[in-house]
């Protein structure tokens, strides 16, 4: 009966839409979507003009739309397109062009990969890349410039850590950047030094700029290729929309040009990087709620409060448990944070602020409280704290009080569980990666990956959210498993709640009438397979606005 009632309402929608183009029916599927917070199953869906017209049984939909083109799903599972609420699109694409050392479990092997890349690219002026993680190495210590000098000494080398909050330079790179014993630590950054006060080659957070300003900017052709590669990867893994956490004017221009050429195959909800010159240029005409049939939006701003946990740059209220005397780094004082939030919000922008440590989160919460007290109209903005990773237990309720969205990345928990408690201790860890604490008080969680910090595959995130285990099934009971999400909660966080966090819940996130037909077909039933298999899910097809943008070979 429910299918029939839904069908009649959808037929009414169809009659009112003055449809002229023949649509299509995708039938014989094991379909799932959320509707009014409940899981709705269907066997077929009808699409016209790129939007959902109806879902229901095979018989109902095929009979009602007999003149539509037909696609047979062969019994495969169909889900709404997945949304990554925090990622770095160009970073993903550029990673495909640079040396990638992510996941390598020894310093020696990391150096071998760098040496091989340099040999394969003799014409590159700088060797750049990303992904090293000293926590995975036996040494569990920051690398040094002399390590890099052993494999590449004649050309400058600079590689960012997996979290993007530390950089590793060789001696040639530091020489070109003019780094010596007199170089001072910048605000919000730190140069790692030896006992003699000499730079060792590792630069934390804003100190990375000391090296990066010497690196030649990539060409426009490389930028285009990076975007193409990123879109291919996103579509391959079932991402139909992504929130790009911090872009500049050149990137926005590239996105709009790509959209104008009808070559954009992933929806991008972009955040302007900071409230400085980039914001002044991109906000000249105010927020852009929709561009190119909702393929692009530019109505939010990305700020930073602190660094990352792995590099001990996250700002903590007390010392790091494994590094006495170190409380990480706040990038701004409270007044500066308040004024940045005020500047963006006053011009109508949603404000999304990176906060990892409990001190970083408290500063941002205080800033949003200041904004609420000064303006009093913040609920409709849907402001967000990005990561909300380690939060003092007393501060968690403030998310709900201030109507904030917690934009969190499930794979951060399973990637960090090998070091997080070492960093913060057994008491503070209770407020870390605390997804159920947020859900239980009514806070919306928008899930993402932070790629390329983590893998682009959203099924890795869904698996981490449900199990809180690594891909080997460890630890057996899950890491602080009381904070895990149900499969419905996890899907919500990667679909409709992520859409809500972008003011797009009326457009995407579920397969309901009038919404864009963004959906994916996968090789197993997300709700029925053993939880241990979720991360192994493969995407067979990805559709955007009723157009197939990816199909798995064979």
ABEGO torsion letter per residue (X at the ends): XAAAAAAAAAAAAAAAAGBABBBBBBBGBBBBBBBGGBBBBBABBBBBGGBBABBEBAAAAAAABAABBBBBAGGBBBBBBBBBABBBAAAAAAAAABBBABGBABAAAAAAAAAAAAAABAABABBBEBGBBAAABAAGBBBBAAAAAAABAABBBBBBBAAGABBBBBAAAAAAAGBBAABBBBBGBBBBBBAAGBBAGBBBEAAAAAAAAABBBBBAAAAAAAAAAAAAAAAAAGBABBBBBGBBAAAAAAAAAAAAAGABABBBBBBBBEABAAAAAAAAAEBBABBGGGABBBABBBBBABBBAAAGABBBABBBAABBGBAEBBABBAAAAAAAAAAAAAAGBBBBBBBABAAAAAAAAAAAAAAAAAAGAAAAAGBBBBGGABBBAAAAAAAAAAGBBBBBBAAAAAAAAAAAAAAAEAAAAAABGBAAAAAAAGBBBBBBAGOAABBABAAAAAAAAAAGBBAAGOBAAEBGAAABBBAAAAAAAABAAAAAAAGAAAABGBBBBGBBBBBBBBABBAAABBAAAAAABBBABBBBGGBBABBBBX
